Amino acid sequence: MPAEPAGLRFAFYWRVSTEDHQDSASSRQWQLDRASATISGAGRVVAEYSDVGRSRSVAWPNRPGAAALLAAVRSPDRGFDAVVIGSHERAFFANQFSHVGPVLAEAGVRLWLPEVGGALDAAISDLDELMTLLGILSKREIIRARARSKSAMSAQVRTQGRWVGGRVPYGYRLVDAGPHPNKADARWGRRLHRLDTDPDTGPIVGWIFESRMAGHSVARITRALNDVGISCPSAVDPKSNPHRSGAAWTVRTVQEILANPVYTGRMVWNRVQTVRVLVDPDNPGLGEREVVCWNSPDEWVISERVVHPVLVSEADFIAVQGMCAAREGARHEYALAGLLRCAICGRAFEGHWVHATPGYRCRHGHTSARNADPDRPRSAYLPENAVLAKLPLLYTRLTATSRTAAITVGATASVAGHPIPLDPQEVIDYLRQRGLVLRYDSRTRTLETETSQPVRITV
């Protein structure tokens, strides 16, 4: 490794992700100690950049501190000659170095790592392989820690019925359950918690199940809750639901309550999970983002015994699930789902089965959870067959003309000089592959493609 001249000026970068479980000051100090030992005798730290509460899987341009460091690297008056980090595993994840390294190299800024005992030597032919290996080890550490934590939490819920965190289910509240069983945690003052019936919202959950057992639809139950002004879950606990408005109950909220076995007195965990997906599959350098996904019921972890107050009997809960399963079994298929939008309000059309045939409707923001607004526009309805009959003709005009064309549904599906070789499903596939949608205006009964040169159908 070539010798470095003394007196180098270093920018120090450190990161801590779980600030709720780590002391940021202590984390910074041990990373600074490692960095100082690495650059000992070669120079001193003159600038510091950090990211607190940011996962290592987040790309550098999406971390405030790392992004600021990269911006300073590109600046001719940056004030430092090299970058030193306290821990490769804290700074880089997977192949992130392959995107950061070229930026440093172009600016003539060398990177110092404790893992290699000094500065990275760009002349090393297998440098990329070395950094990729370190990135893989960092990713492996996360995977192993996540697997261990998930296995431990699963066992605690299943065998002990322990509350392991997350949102408190509507109808319950958290109460103290004694000292923490881990002696080290107990010495720090941590305590266990359990669910207890919330005197204000618990009876509402019981009423929801009773109403469903009486044969009332989920929509009718939702409207009743809104009509009498009962606060919805996100309004009762806004801190746990900052992404929701808390304005009113929705059909989906009632459905989630009816499907949650926690109300039978058993602890439930792993109904949802957070997965990481690429921000842009075509540009992995942008890093990953978190997406919340619902797990299937066979992945849920349910306690082996009753551990908190029962709000609905297991018999009633199972009966309600049977009612929901029967409705799921009658679910209809809609060939144009997601392809139709309303020209009046801009909303997507929803599937609407009527007279044993599929169709689509837009109620301009009105839902089954509320009574209709008398001033809203008249609901728009569109039969599926009327659109399918003209899709081949739509495709012909969409691909063959350079101007807006008006076509009347019900006319002969042919255009002079333009053959129509496709069936409706092929046109649907064509639209989906290109991300095209059709905008319907019920006032003029026209269906128009959202393209630079739209094709218009009159229904």
C-alpha positions in Angstrom: 0.0 0.0 0.0 1.6 3.3 -1.0 2.5 5.7 1.8 0.3 8.7 2.4 1.7 12.2 3.1 1.2 13.5 6.6 -1.2 16.3 7.3 -4.2 15.0 5.3 -7.6 16.5 6.0 -10.3 14.0 6.5 -14.1 14.0 6.3 -15.6 11.6 8.8 -18.8 9.8 8.1 -20.8 7.7 10.6 -24.4 6.3 10.7 -26.8 4.8 13.2 -30.2 3.5 12.1 -32.2 2.3 15.2 -31.9 5.5 17.3 -34.7 4.2 19.6 -32.5 1.2 20.6 -29.0 2.7 20.4 -27.3 5.7 22.0 -26.3 7.9 19.1 -23.5 9.6 21.1 -21.9 6.3 22.0 -22.3 4.9 18.5 -20.7 8.0 17.1 -17.8 7.8 19.5 -16.8 4.2 18.9 -17.0 4.8 15.1 -14.9 8.0 15.5 -12.4 6.0 17.6 -12.0 3.4 14.9 -11.7 6.1 12.2 -9.1 8.0 14.3 -7.1 4.8 14.8 -7.2 4.1 11.0 -5.8 7.5 10.1 -3.4 7.9 13.0 -0.3 9.7 11.9 -1.7 10.5 8.5 -3.9 13.5 9.3 -6.9 14.8 11.2 -10.7 15.0 10.9 -11.8 18.5 9.8 -15.4 17.7 8.7 -18.1 15.4 9.9 -21.2 13.9 8.2 -23.8 11.6 9.8 -27.1 9.9 9.3 -29.2 9.0 12.3 -32.4 7.0 11.9 -31.5 5.9 8.3 -31.1 2.3 7.3 -27.9 1.2 5.6 -30.0 -0.2 2.8 -31.0 3.4 1.8 -28.8 4.6 -1.1 -26.3 7.3 -0.3 -28.1 10.0 -2.4 -31.2 9.3 -0.3 -29.4 9.8 3.1 -29.2 13.5 4.1 -25.7 13.2 5.6 -24.2 10.9 2.9 -25.8 13.1 0.2 -24.2 16.2 1.7 -20.9 14.4 1.8 -21.1 13.5 -1.9 -22.1 17.1 -2.7 -19.0 18.3 -0.8 -16.8 15.8 -2.6 -17.8 17.3 -5.9 -17.1 20.8 -4.7 -13.6 22.2 -5.6 -13.4 24.0 -2.2 -14.5 21.1 -0.1 -11.9 21.6 2.6 -10.8 17.9 2.9 -8.6 15.5 1.0 -10.0 12.1 1.9 -13.0 10.4 3.6 -12.7 8.0 6.5 -15.6 6.0 7.9 -15.8 4.2 11.2 -17.4 1.0 9.9 -17.9 -0.3 6.4 -21.0 -2.3 7.6 -22.5 1.0 8.9 -21.8 2.9 5.8 -22.3 0.5 2.9 -24.8 -2.1 2.0 -24.6 -4.7 -0.8 -23.1 -3.1 -3.9 -23.5 0.6 -2.8 -19.7 1.2 -3.1 -19.9 0.6 -6.8 -22.0 3.8 -7.1 -20.1 5.8 -4.5 -16.5 4.8 -5.4 -16.5 6.3 -8.9 -17.7 9.7 -7.5 -14.8 9.7 -5.0 -12.3 8.6 -7.7 -13.3 11.3 -10.1 -12.8 13.9 -7.5 -9.5 12.5 -6.4 -10.7 11.8 -2.9 -9.5 8.5 -1.4 -11.6 6.4 1.0 -10.0 5.1 4.3 -11.5 2.0 5.9 -10.8 0.3 9.3 -11.4 -3.0 7.6 -8.4 -2.6 5.3 -6.2 -0.7 7.8 -6.0 2.5 5.8 -6.7 3.9 2.3 -8.2 1.8 -0.5 -5.7 1.4 -3.3 -7.5 2.0 -6.6 -4.6 0.2 -8.3 -5.7 -3.1 -6.8 -7.3 -5.1 -9.6 -9.8 -6.9 -7.3 -10.9 -3.8 -5.4 -14.5 -4.0 -6.6 -14.6 -7.7 -5.6 -13.3 -6.8 -2.1 -15.9 -4.1 -1.6 -18.6 -6.3 -3.0 -17.6 -9.0 -0.5 -17.7 -6.5 2.4 -21.1 -5.3 1.2 -22.4 -8.9 1.1 -21.2 -9.5 4.6 -23.0 -6.3 5.7 -26.2 -7.6 4.1 -25.8 -11.0 5.6 -25.5 -9.4 9.1 -28.9 -7.7 8.6 -30.5 -10.9 7.3 -29.2 -13.0 10.2 -30.2 -10.4 12.8 -33.7 -10.1 11.2 -34.2 -13.9 11.1 -33.1 -14.2 14.8 -35.4 -11.4 15.9 -38.3 -12.7 13.9 -37.9 -16.3 15.3 -37.6 -15.0 18.9 -40.7 -12.8 18.5 -42.7 -15.6 16.9 -41.9 -17.9 19.9 -42.8 -15.2 22.4 -46.1 -14.6 20.8 -47.0 -18.2 20.2 -46.0 -19.7 23.6 -46.2 -16.7 25.9 -48.8 -14.6 24.3 -46.5 -11.6 24.8 -47.1 -8.2 23.3 -44.1 -7.5 21.0 -45.0 -4.1 19.7 -46.9 -2.6 16.8 -50.2 -0.8 16.7 -52.6 -1.4 19.5 -55.7 -3.0 18.0 -58.8 -0.8 18.1 -60.9 -1.8 21.1 -57.8 -2.4 23.3 -55.3 -0.4 25.3 -51.9 -1.2 26.7 -51.5 -1.7 30.4 -48.5 -2.6 32.6 -47.8 -6.4 32.9 -44.9 -6.4 35.3 -41.1 -6.3 35.1 -39.3 -7.5 31.9 -38.2 -11.2 32.1 -34.8 -10.3 30.8 -32.8 -9.2 33.8 -30.7 -6.8 31.9 -33.8 -5.1 30.5 -35.4 -5.1 33.9 -32.4 -3.3 35.4 -32.9 -0.6 32.8 -36.5 -0.2 33.9 -38.1 -1.8 30.9 -41.5 -3.5 31.6 -43.8 -5.8 29.9 -47.2 -4.7 28.6 -50.4 -6.5 27.7 -53.7 -5.7 26.1 -56.8 -4.7 28.1 -60.2 -3.7 27.0 -60.6 0.0 26.2 -63.8 1.2 27.9 -64.6 3.6 25.1 -63.8 1.5 22.0 -64.1 -2.1 23.2 -67.9 -2.0 23.1 -67.8 -0.7 19.5 -65.9 -3.8 18.4 -68.5 -6.0 20.1 -71.3 -4.1 18.3 -69.6 -4.5 14.9 -69.4 -8.3 15.3 -73.0 -8.4 16.6 -74.3 -6.4 13.6 -72.4 -8.6 11.2 -73.8 -11.7 12.8 -77.3 -10.2 12.5 -76.8 -10.1 8.7 -76.0 -6.4 8.2 -73.5 -5.7 5.4 -70.1 -4.2 6.1 -71.2 -1.1 4.2 -74.3 -0.6 6.3 -72.2 -1.1 9.5 -69.8 1.5 8.3 -72.5 4.0 7.5 -74.0 3.6 10.9 -70.7 4.3 12.6 -70.2 7.4 10.6 -73.9 8.6 11.1 -73.7 8.5 14.9 -70.2 10.2 14.9 -68.1 7.4 16.4 -64.4 8.2 16.0 -62.6 5.8 13.6 -59.4 4.0 14.7 -57.0 6.5 13.1 -58.8 9.4 14.9 -58.6 7.5 18.2 -54.9 6.8 17.8 -53.5 9.5 15.4 -49.9 8.9 16.5 -49.9 5.4 15.2 -51.7 6.4 12.0 -50.0 9.6 10.8 -50.6 8.5 7.2 -54.4 8.6 7.6 -56.8 11.5 7.9 -58.9 10.1 10.7 -61.9 11.7 9.0 -64.3 8.8 9.0 -64.8 5.0 9.0 -64.2 3.1 5.8 -65.4 -0.2 4.6 -61.9 -1.5 4.6 -61.4 -0.5 8.3 -64.4 -2.5 9.3 -63.3 -5.5 7.2 -59.9 -5.5 9.0 -61.6 -5.5 12.4 -63.9 -8.4 11.4 -60.9 -10.4 10.1 -58.6 -9.9 13.2 -58.5 -12.9 15.5 -57.0 -10.7 18.3 -60.5 -10.0 19.5 -60.9 -13.7 20.5 -58.4 -13.0 23.3 -55.4 -14.5 21.6 -52.3 -12.5 20.7 -51.7 -12.1 16.9 -48.5 -11.1 15.2 -47.1 -11.0 11.7 -50.3 -10.0 9.9 -48.3 -7.5 7.9 -44.6 -7.3 7.0 -42.4 -4.6 5.7 -40.4 -5.6 2.6 -37.8 -3.6 0.7 -38.0 -3.2 -3.0 -35.9 -1.2 -5.4 -36.9 2.4 -5.9 -36.3 2.0 -9.6 -35.7 -1.5 -11.0 -33.8 0.0 -13.9 -31.5 2.0 -11.6 -30.4 0.0 -8.6 -28.2 2.9 -7.5 -31.2 4.7 -6.1 -31.5 2.1 -3.4 -34.6 0.5 -1.8 -37.8 1.7 -0.3 -40.1 0.1 2.3 -43.4 -1.4 1.3 -46.0 -2.8 3.7 -47.6 -6.0 2.5 -50.3 -8.2 4.0 -49.3 -11.7 4.9 -51.6 -14.7 4.2 -53.4 -16.1 7.3 -51.2 -19.2 7.3 -48.2 -16.8 8.1 -49.9 -15.2 11.1 -48.5 -16.1 14.5 -51.3 -16.7 17.0 -50.9 -17.4 20.7 -51.7 -20.9 21.9 -53.9 -19.6 24.7 -56.1 -16.7 25.6 -54.0 -14.0 27.0 -56.2 -10.8 27.1 -59.9 -9.9 27.5 -62.2 -11.5 24.9 -64.3 -9.1 22.9 -65.9 -11.7 20.6 -66.3 -15.5 21.1 -64.3 -17.8 18.9 -67.6 -19.3 17.7 -68.9 -15.9 16.5 -65.6 -15.0 15.0 -65.5 -18.2 13.0 -69.1 -17.6 11.9 -68.2 -14.1 10.6 -65.2 -15.5 8.7 -67.6 -18.0 7.0 -69.8 -15.1 5.9 -66.8 -13.3 4.5 -65.5 -16.5 2.8 -68.9 -16.9 1.1 -68.7 -13.4 -0.2 -65.1 -13.9 -1.4 -66.2 -17.0 -3.3 -68.7 -14.9 -5.2 -66.0 -12.4 -6.3 -66.4 -11.3 -10.0 -63.7 -10.8 -12.6 -63.4 -7.5 -14.5 -61.4 -7.5 -17.7 -60.9 -3.8 -17.8 -60.0 -3.3 -14.1 -57.6 -0.4 -13.7 -57.9 0.8 -17.3 -60.8 3.2 -16.9 -60.8 6.6 -15.4 -63.5 9.2 -15.0 -63.1 12.4 -17.0 -65.3 14.4 -14.5 -63.4 13.6 -11.2 -60.3 11.8 -12.4 -61.0 8.8 -10.2 -60.6 5.2 -11.3 -63.8 3.3 -12.2 -64.7 0.5 -9.9 -66.1 -2.9 -11.0 -69.9 -3.1 -10.7 -71.8 -6.3 -11.3 -75.4 -5.7 -12.3 -78.0 -7.9 -14.0 -75.5 -10.8 -14.1 -73.1 -8.9 -16.3 -69.8 -7.0 -15.5 -69.7 -3.2 -15.7 -68.0 -0.2 -14.2 -69.1 2.8 -12.2 -67.8 6.0 -10.8 -69.6 7.7 -7.9 -67.3 10.7 -7.8 -65.9 10.1 -4.3 -69.1 8.7 -2.8 -68.6 5.4 -0.9 -70.8 2.9 0.8 -69.5 4.2 4.1 -71.4 7.5 3.8 -74.8 8.8 2.7 -74.8 10.3 -0.7 -74.1 14.0 -1.2 -77.1 15.4 -3.1 -74.9 17.9 -4.9 -72.4 15.4 -6.3 -72.5 14.7 -10.1 -74.7 11.8 -11.2 -72.9 8.5 -11.0 -71.4 7.2 -14.2 -72.0 3.6 -15.4 -70.3 1.8 -18.3 -71.2 -1.7 -19.4 -68.1 -3.9 -20.1 -69.5 -5.4 -23.3 -70.0 -2.0 -24.9 -66.2 -1.3 -24.5 -65.0 -4.8 -25.4 -66.9 -4.7 -28.7 -65.0 -1.8 -29.9 -61.5 -2.4 -28.5 -60.2 -3.9 -31.8 -61.4 -0.8 -33.6 -59.8 1.4 -30.9 -56.5 -0.4 -31.4 -56.6 0.2 -35.2 -57.2 3.9 -34.8 -54.7 4.2 -32.0 -51.9 2.7 -34.0 -52.8 3.9 -37.5 -54.0 7.5 -37.2 -52.1 10.6 -36.2 -55.2 12.7 -35.4 -58.1 12.5 -33.0 -60.9 10.2 -34.4 -64.4 9.8 -33.2 -65.9 6.3 -33.4 -69.4 5.3 -32.5 -69.9 2.1 -30.4 -72.5 0.0 -32.1 -71.4 0.7 -35.6 -69.7 -1.9 -37.8 -66.3 -2.7 -36.5 -64.3 -2.0 -39.6 -62.4 0.9 -41.1 -61.5 1.2 -44.7 -57.9 0.4 -45.3 -57.3 -0.6 -41.7 -57.7 -4.3 -40.9 -58.7 -5.3 -37.3 -56.8 -8.5 -36.5 -56.9 -8.4 -32.7 -59.5 -9.7 -30.3 -60.4 -7.6 -27.2 -58.1 -9.4 -24.8 -55.1 -8.6 -27.1 -56.0 -5.0 -27.0 -56.3 -5.1 -23.2 -52.8 -6.6 -23.0 -51.5 -3.9 -25.4 -52.9 -1.1 -23.2 -51.6 -2.6 -19.9 -48.1 -3.2 -21.3 -47.8 0.4 -22.3 -49.5 1.8 -19.2 -52.3 3.4 -21.1 -55.7 4.2 -19.6 -59.1 5.1 -21.1 -60.9 8.2 -19.8 -64.7 8.1 -19.9 -66.9 11.2 -19.9 -70.5 10.3 -19.0 -71.7 13.8 -20.1 -70.7 13.3 -23.7 -70.6 9.4 -23.5 -67.1 9.4 -24.9 -64.2 7.1 -24.1 -60.8 8.6 -25.0 -57.3 7.3 -24.8 -54.8 9.3 -22.7 -52.3 9.8 -25.4 -50.7 12.8 -27.2 -53.0 12.1 -30.1 -56.1 10.7 -28.4 -58.6 8.3 -30.0 -62.2 8.9 -28.9 -65.1 6.4 -28.7 -68.7 7.5 -28.3 -70.6 4.9 -26.2 
